[in-house]
């Protein structure tokens, strides 16, 4: 963290501070969605629905790897931001080194546990005989690359936690650029299909991980990847895990929800699964832009929670206004050109019709999911472990019974609308908990007077 980053933490106008932290995160996350979309686009050029289905079915696996990265990355990152607010700079080195090596160990454990069970994993993902081989290829490559993917998610959060938002963005963009170049090569030159797309994803994460490691090891004043700074004590474990575990569970629930959702959609054919795979990737673009705003301000909220709670409250208010503007803007665009967007990936009229319908419905809850993400970020940044844990499970707990009931009552339409209902439930629960915790988060009288 340099003097410029400290200025944005402590003194810059709220709009400029939020922009400094959030805009790079929004751009970086939008780029990551772009390469997710391009993965589907490049495979779509092969006109093989089974390949697109395999790509959709493997979303839960990627969510699981992201969960391990977030377990260490977000848990350590929010702790680092609070430590910076308290000026405990030596402890920051201990926590960042702990995060680096813990992520690698977790990734190796994923390989050891996952590879012997690869066939069971593919069956569990719901792969039909037509897409089983493609799904297995993708799963195998991703399991082998697990340490790299987990490490990349972790380091991106750690770098951002010290205020180096632009460095975080550059790493994400680097990953995207490498992935796009490799996608084109493996599809059009080497003809490696699904294996090539999965390999490109792993290699692009490796490139970003190396970039982040160089920043932490040689450019950052406070972060470290040196084994000499590695430390694991009760304070580090408790602060990392009380936030990291809820985030881990939430990420796993995202994967489980995607898996369960796919299993319900399988009843309506491969077209339904492929349509959801395409539409969910398109929906990820505005969702990740909004999520980038919410996650981008988490270090600012965490720092301000220990240094200036009035500034924290102003940051939260400004962020909610930003979410509303983005939701209205993206909603208008999608409702005008949804059919054309789906048509970029397929010329199947049924896929276009089903994908457009899914987009229209799920976009209804973009503002709700954005504010819900902010609620979760507030709980993480302020160390409210119990509230963060509740947010991590509520949407998944709600979705499962809603899916079952809605499917029985209204078939395919009910399955799609269940996403909106579960999003609304999570929003209500988050709002209630934030209201209950309001006294802990209020600025003191001296800050209000100033």
C-alpha positions in Angstrom: 0.0 0.0 0.0 1.4 3.4 -1.0 0.5 6.9 0.0 -2.0 7.2 -2.8 -3.9 4.2 -1.7 -3.9 5.5 1.9 -5.3 8.8 0.6 -8.2 7.0 -1.0 -8.8 4.9 2.2 -8.8 8.0 4.5 -9.4 11.3 2.8 -10.6 11.2 -0.8 -14.3 12.2 -1.5 -16.6 9.2 -1.3 -17.4 9.1 -5.0 -13.7 9.2 -5.9 -12.8 6.6 -3.2 -15.5 4.2 -4.4 -14.5 4.7 -8.0 -10.8 4.0 -7.1 -11.6 0.8 -5.4 -14.7 -0.4 -7.4 -14.1 0.6 -11.0 -11.0 -1.6 -11.5 -12.8 -4.5 -9.8 -15.8 -3.9 -12.1 -13.7 -3.8 -15.2 -11.6 -6.8 -14.1 -14.7 -8.9 -13.3 -16.4 -7.9 -16.5 -13.4 -9.1 -18.4 -13.5 -12.4 -16.6 -17.2 -12.8 -17.7 -16.2 -11.9 -21.2 -13.8 -14.9 -21.4 -16.5 -17.1 -19.9 -18.8 -16.0 -22.6 -16.1 -16.5 -25.2 -15.5 -20.0 -24.0 -19.1 -20.7 -24.9 -18.8 -18.7 -28.2 -15.7 -20.6 -29.4 -17.3 -24.0 -28.6 -20.5 -22.8 -30.2 -18.6 -22.3 -33.5 -18.3 -26.1 -33.6 -22.1 -26.4 -33.6 -22.1 -29.2 -31.1 -24.9 -28.9 -28.5 -23.3 -31.6 -26.4 -20.1 -29.5 -25.9 -22.2 -26.5 -24.8 -24.1 -28.7 -22.4 -20.8 -30.0 -21.0 -19.7 -26.4 -20.4 -22.9 -25.6 -18.6 -22.8 -28.7 -16.5 -19.3 -27.9 -15.3 -20.2 -24.5 -13.8 -20.6 -26.1 -10.3 -17.1 -27.4 -10.4 -15.6 -24.0 -11.2 -17.8 -22.6 -8.4 -16.3 -25.1 -6.0 -12.8 -24.1 -6.9 -13.7 -20.5 -6.5 -15.2 -21.4 -3.1 -11.8 -22.7 -1.9 -10.1 -19.5 -3.3 -12.6 -17.3 -1.5 -12.3 -19.3 1.7 -8.8 -18.1 2.1 -8.8 -15.0 -0.1 -11.8 -13.1 1.2 -11.3 -14.2 4.8 -7.7 -13.1 4.7 -8.3 -10.0 2.6 -11.0 -8.4 4.9 -8.7 -9.2 7.9 -5.8 -7.5 6.1 -7.9 -4.3 5.4 -8.9 -4.1 9.1 -5.3 -4.6 10.1 -4.2 -1.8 7.8 -6.8 0.5 9.4 -5.3 -0.4 12.8 -1.7 0.1 11.4 -0.6 -3.4 12.3 1.6 -3.7 9.3 3.8 -6.7 10.4 0.7 -8.8 11.0 -0.4 -8.1 7.4 2.8 -9.9 6.2 1.9 -12.9 8.3 -1.6 -13.1 7.0 -0.7 -12.7 3.3 2.0 -15.4 3.5 -0.5 -17.7 5.3 -3.0 -17.1 2.5 -0.5 -17.9 -0.3 0.6 -21.2 1.0 -2.8 -22.3 2.4 -4.3 -21.9 -1.1 -1.7 -24.1 -2.7 -2.3 -26.8 -0.1 -6.0 -26.6 -0.6 -5.6 -27.0 -4.3 -3.4 -30.1 -3.9 -6.0 -31.6 -1.6 -8.6 -31.1 -4.3 -6.5 -33.0 -6.8 -6.0 -35.9 -4.3 -9.7 -36.1 -3.5 -11.1 -35.4 -6.9 -9.2 -37.3 -9.6 -9.9 -40.8 -8.2 -13.7 -39.9 -8.2 -13.8 -38.1 -11.6 -16.4 -40.5 -13.1 -18.7 -40.1 -10.0 -18.3 -36.3 -10.2 -19.3 -36.3 -13.8 -22.4 -38.4 -13.1 -23.2 -36.2 -10.1 -23.1 -33.1 -12.4 -25.9 -34.7 -14.4 -24.1 -35.5 -17.6 -26.2 -37.5 -20.1 -24.5 -40.1 -22.3 -24.3 -37.6 -25.2 -22.3 -35.1 -23.1 -20.5 -37.5 -20.6 -17.2 -37.7 -22.4 -16.9 -33.9 -23.0 -17.9 -33.2 -19.4 -15.3 -35.7 -18.1 -12.6 -34.1 -20.2 -13.3 -30.7 -18.8 -13.6 -31.9 -15.2 -10.3 -33.8 -15.4 -8.3 -30.8 -16.7 -9.9 -28.5 -14.1 -9.1 -30.8 -11.2 -5.4 -31.1 -12.3 -5.3 -27.3 -12.4 -7.0 -26.8 -9.1 -4.0 -25.4 -7.2 -3.5 -22.7 -9.8 -7.2 -21.7 -9.9 -7.6 -21.6 -6.1 -4.4 -19.6 -5.8 -5.5 -17.1 -8.4 -8.8 -16.4 -6.7 -7.0 -16.0 -3.3 -4.3 -13.6 -4.5 -6.7 -11.4 -6.4 -8.5 -10.7 -3.1 -5.2 -10.3 -1.1 -3.8 -7.7 -3.6 -7.1 -5.8 -3.6 -7.3 -5.8 0.2 -4.3 -3.4 0.5 -5.9 -0.9 -1.9 -4.1 -2.0 -5.0 -7.3 -2.1 -7.0 -5.6 -1.3 -10.4 -3.1 -4.1 -9.9 -5.9 -6.5 -9.1 -7.7 -5.4 -12.3 -4.5 -5.8 -14.4 -4.1 -9.3 -13.2 -7.7 -10.2 -14.1 -7.4 -8.6 -17.5 -4.1 -10.5 -18.1 -5.9 -13.7 -17.4 -8.7 -12.8 -19.8 -6.3 -11.9 -22.6 -4.3 -15.1 -22.2 -7.5 -17.1 -22.1 -8.9 -15.5 -25.3 -5.7 -16.1 -27.3 -5.4 -19.7 -26.1 -9.1 -20.3 -26.8 -8.6 -19.3 -30.4 -5.5 -21.5 -30.8 -7.0 -24.6 -29.2 -10.3 -24.4 -31.1 -9.2 -23.2 -34.6 -5.6 -24.3 -34.9 -5.1 -27.4 -32.7 -8.8 -28.6 -32.7 -8.7 -29.7 -29.0 -12.3 -28.9 -28.2 -13.4 -29.0 -24.6 -9.9 -30.1 -23.4 -8.4 -27.1 -25.0 -10.9 -24.7 -23.5 -10.4 -26.1 -20.0 -6.6 -26.0 -20.4 -6.8 -22.4 -21.6 -8.7 -21.5 -18.4 -6.0 -23.1 -16.2 -3.1 -21.5 -18.0 -4.7 -18.1 -17.9 -5.2 -18.4 -14.1 -1.5 -19.4 -13.8 -0.5 -16.2 -15.7 -2.5 -14.1 -13.3 -1.2 -15.9 -10.2 2.4 -15.3 -11.3 1.6 -11.6 -11.8 0.0 -11.3 -8.4 2.8 -13.2 -6.7 5.4 -10.8 -8.2 3.5 -7.8 -6.9 3.2 -9.3 -3.4 6.7 -10.5 -3.2 8.7 -7.6 -4.7 6.5 -4.5 -5.2 4.1 -4.4 -2.2 5.3 -2.6 1.0 3.2 -4.7 3.3 2.2 -8.0 1.6 4.5 -11.0 1.4 4.7 -14.5 -0.1 7.9 -15.4 1.8 7.7 -18.6 3.7 9.6 -16.9 6.5 6.6 -14.7 7.2 4.2 -17.7 7.3 2.4 -17.8 10.6 -0.7 -19.7 11.7 -2.0 -18.8 15.1 -5.4 -18.6 16.8 -6.0 -14.9 15.8 -5.2 -15.5 12.1 -7.3 -18.6 11.9 -10.3 -17.2 13.7 -10.4 -14.0 11.7 -9.8 -15.7 8.4 -12.3 -18.5 9.0 -15.1 -16.6 10.6 -15.4 -14.7 7.3 -13.9 -17.2 4.9 -16.1 -20.2 5.9 -19.4 -18.4 5.3 -18.0 -17.2 1.9 -16.9 -20.8 1.2 -20.3 -22.1 2.0 -22.0 -19.4 -0.1 -19.7 -20.3 -3.1 -20.5 -24.0 -2.6 -24.2 -23.2 -2.5 -23.8 -21.3 -5.7 -22.3 -24.4 -7.3 -24.9 -26.6 -5.7 -27.7 -24.4 -6.8 -26.3 -24.4 -10.4 -26.1 -28.2 -10.2 -29.6 -28.6 -8.8 -31.0 -26.1 -11.3 -29.4 -28.1 -14.1 -30.9 -31.4 -12.8 -34.4 -29.8 -12.9 -33.8 -28.4 -16.4 -32.6 -31.8 -17.7 -36.3 -32.9 -17.5 -36.9 -30.4 -20.4 -34.1 -31.6 -22.6 -30.5 -30.6 -23.6 -31.8 -27.4 -25.2 -33.0 -26.2 -21.8 -29.7 -26.9 -20.1 -27.7 -25.3 -23.0 -30.1 -22.3 -23.0 -29.5 -21.8 -19.3 -25.8 -22.1 -19.8 -25.8 -19.4 -22.4 -28.2 -17.0 -20.7 -26.4 -17.5 -17.3 -23.1 -16.5 -18.9 -24.8 -13.4 -20.4 -26.4 -12.6 -17.1 -23.0 -12.9 -15.4 -21.8 -9.7 -17.2 -24.1 -7.2 -15.5 -24.1 -9.3 -12.3 -20.4 -9.3 -12.1 -20.3 -5.5 -12.9 -22.6 -5.0 -9.9 -20.7 -7.5 -7.9 -17.5 -5.8 -8.8 -18.9 -2.6 -7.3 -20.0 -4.4 -4.1 -16.8 -6.4 -3.7 -14.6 -3.4 -4.7 -15.8 -1.3 -1.8 -15.3 -4.1 0.8 -11.7 -3.0 1.6 -12.8 0.6 2.0 -15.7 -0.5 4.3 -13.3 -2.7 6.3 -10.7 0.0 6.7 -13.3 2.6 7.6 -15.0 0.3 10.1 -11.8 0.5 12.3 -10.8 4.0 11.3 -13.9 6.1 10.5 -17.5 4.7 10.7 -19.1 7.8 9.3 -17.1 7.4 6.1 -18.2 3.7 6.1 -21.9 4.7 6.2 -21.4 7.3 3.4 -19.7 4.6 1.3 -22.6 2.2 1.7 -25.2 4.8 0.8 -23.3 5.8 -2.4 -22.8 2.2 -3.4 -26.6 1.4 -3.2 -27.3 4.4 -5.5 -24.7 3.0 -7.9 -26.3 -0.5 -7.9 -29.7 1.1 -8.8 -28.3 3.0 -11.7 -26.5 -0.1 -13.1 -29.6 -2.3 -12.7 -31.8 0.1 -14.7 -29.2 0.6 -17.4 -28.5 -3.1 -18.0 -32.1 -4.1 -17.7 -33.2 -1.8 -20.5 -30.4 -3.1 -22.8 -31.3 -6.8 -22.2 -35.0 -6.4 -22.7 -34.3 -4.7 -26.0 -31.8 -7.1 -27.6 -32.0 -10.4 -25.6 -32.8 -12.5 -28.7 -29.8 -11.1 -30.6 -27.6 -11.8 -27.7 -28.6 -15.5 -27.5 -28.3 -15.7 -31.3 -24.6 -15.0 -31.1 -24.1 -18.5 -29.6 -26.6 -20.6 -31.6 -28.9 -20.6 -34.6 -31.3 -23.0 -32.9 -34.7 -21.2 -32.7 -35.7 -23.1 -29.6 -32.5 -22.3 -27.8 -32.9 -18.6 -28.7 -36.5 -18.6 -27.4 -35.7 -20.4 -24.1 -32.5 -18.4 -23.5 -34.3 -15.1 -24.1 -37.1 -16.1 -21.7 -34.6 -17.0 -19.0 -32.8 -13.7 -19.4 -36.0 -11.7 -19.1 -37.0 -13.4 -15.9 -33.7 -13.4 -14.1 -32.9 -9.8 -14.9 -35.9 -8.8 -12.8 -33.8 -9.4 -9.6 -30.6 -7.7 -10.7 -31.0 -4.8 -8.2 -32.0 -7.2 -5.4 -29.0 -9.5 -5.9 -26.8 -6.4 -6.1 -27.9 -5.0 -2.7 -27.8 -8.5 -1.3 -24.2 -8.8 -2.3 -23.5 -5.5 -0.6 -25.2 -6.7 2.6 -22.9 -9.7 2.5 -19.8 -7.5 1.8 -20.7 -5.3 4.8 -21.0 -8.3 7.1 -17.6 -9.6 5.8 -15.8 -6.3 6.1 -17.0 -5.6 9.6 -16.3 -9.1 10.9 -19.9 -10.1 11.5 -19.3 -13.8 11.1 -22.7 -15.0 12.1 -24.5 -12.7 9.7 -22.2 -13.5 6.9 -22.8 -17.2 7.6 -26.6 -16.7 7.4 -26.3 -14.9 4.1 -24.1 -17.7 2.8 -26.9 -20.3 3.2 -30.2 -18.5 3.0 -30.5 -18.4 -0.8 -29.6 -22.0 -1.2 -31.9 -23.2 1.5 -34.7 -21.2 0.0 -34.1 -22.3 -3.6 -34.3 -26.0 -3.1 -37.9 -26.1 -1.8 -39.0 -23.3 -4.1 -37.6 -25.2 -7.1 -39.4 -28.4 -6.1 -42.8 -26.6 -5.6 -42.5 -24.3 -8.6 -41.5 -27.2 -10.9 -44.5 -29.3 -9.8 -46.9 -26.3 -10.2 -45.6 -24.7 -13.4 -43.0 -26.8 -15.0 -40.2 -25.1 -16.9 -41.6 -21.6 -16.1 -41.7 -22.4 -12.4 -38.1 -23.6 -12.5 -36.9 -20.3 -14.0 -39.0 -18.1 -11.7 -37.6 -19.9 -8.6 -34.4 -18.0 -9.0 -36.1 -14.7 -8.6 -38.1 -15.9 -5.5 -34.9 -17.2 -3.8 -33.1 -13.9 -4.5 -35.9 -11.9 -2.9 -35.8 -14.1 0.2 -32.1 -13.5 0.6 -32.6 -9.8 0.2 -35.2 -9.7 2.9 -33.1 -11.7 5.4 -30.0 -9.5 4.7 -32.0 -6.3 5.2 -33.4 -7.5 8.5 -30.0 -8.5 9.9 -28.4 -5.2 8.8 -31.2 -3.4 10.7 -30.6 -5.6 13.8 -26.8 -4.8 13.7 -27.2 -1.1 13.0 -26.0 0.0 16.5 -22.7 -1.8 16.0 -22.1 -0.1 12.7 -23.1 3.4 13.6 -20.5 6.2 13.7 -19.8 7.6 17.1 -21.0 11.1 18.2 -17.6 12.7 17.7 -17.5 11.6 14.0 -21.1 12.8 13.5 -20.2 16.2 15.0 -17.3 16.5 12.6 
